[in-house]
Amino acid sequence: MTAKIIDGVAIARSVRVGIAERAGALKARGVNPALTVILVGDDPASAIYVRNKVRACAEVGIKSEVVRLPADIAERQLLERIRVLNDTPSIHGILVQLPLPRHISVRRVVETISAGKDVDGFHLYNVGGLVIGQTVFPPCTPYGVQKILEHEDIELEGKNVTVVGASNIVGKPLALMLMQREATVAICHAKTRDLTQYTILADILVVAAGSPNLIVPAMVRTGAVVIDVGINFVDGRLVGDVDFQGVRRKASYITPVPGGVGPMTVTMLLENTVAAAERATAAARLHAIDA
Ligand code: NAP
């Protein structure tokens, strides 16, 4: 068997067409969908991620601005900047690029962002919504994985899904989202004993561990769908968590790294930002009718 290689770039492009149309419809009604990204300090990787987000916003007609703050900014001042943005109706989405300097609490920062503008989906309110199946803003990377599965018409109902990686931003929310779609989900992490006993059962195997070559063919069921979220640099090369060349001979579908899940993450940020603008516009209209 040779797997179909899922083209995340092409899927992202097609999803972005729909997002651009929605942004255009908002503009026709006088609303300019807008995202503010806060970048604290001068971490080079963060600067690249922020630049990519700004470029992607421009491509679909979302206005974006970057607020650059020094690495030694007091947490109190950062929280104040966020509160001002919360109270600015023309800003629909707020994102604070992680990681933050060690003296700043990520939790306090995330909880300060208004839940209705939390387009990363990290606020406790949004996490709670996900847990009870009333998702407000799904976190972008798991949302991207879900879109890939939808795009490829991969059935989830009743399927065995194994998610390797249990972080708050990828593994756990993804497991919840797929459980919501009536899959049976196992979540594995670094302390899981005998990882293979879980991966071998998976109809759909999602790997988000940050460990190159973690998944080798012997761990994969023949015909499984394999989604590789991992991003690792090995000898100057970008690779995922899956032995791509080996596993592609056993799987039915596989995502490459790069060009698989990566392009979908930023795309889903755009989707969440347009959704935030649409909801804010609908709420303002209702308010106007009430008044
Ligand atoms: P993270 O916070 O470091 O979490 C990694 C998770 O994997 C943890 O739950 C950890 O277990 C588990 N893990 C680590 N080594 C393992 C092993 N040998 N066996 C089983 N589980 C193991 O990382 P993350 O933020 O979730 O990101 C995961 C990977 O996805 C990274 O490579 C990251 O760069 C990549 N990523 C990609 C995108 C994208 O857009 N493509 C977006 C976000 C992240 P414990 O909980 O026990 O420590």
Boltz pocket constraint, residues with backbone or C-beta under 6 A from the ligand:
constraints:
  - pocket:
      binder: B
      contacts: [[A, 141], [A, 164], [A, 165], [A, 166], [A, 167], [A, 168], [A, 169], [A, 170], [A, 171], [A, 188], [A, 189], [A, 190], [A, 191], [A, 192], [A, 195], [A, 207], [A, 208], [A, 209], [A, 210], [A, 211], [A, 214], [A, 228], [A, 229], [A, 230], [A, 231], [A, 232], [A, 261], [A, 262], [A, 263], [A, 265]]
      max_distance: 6.0
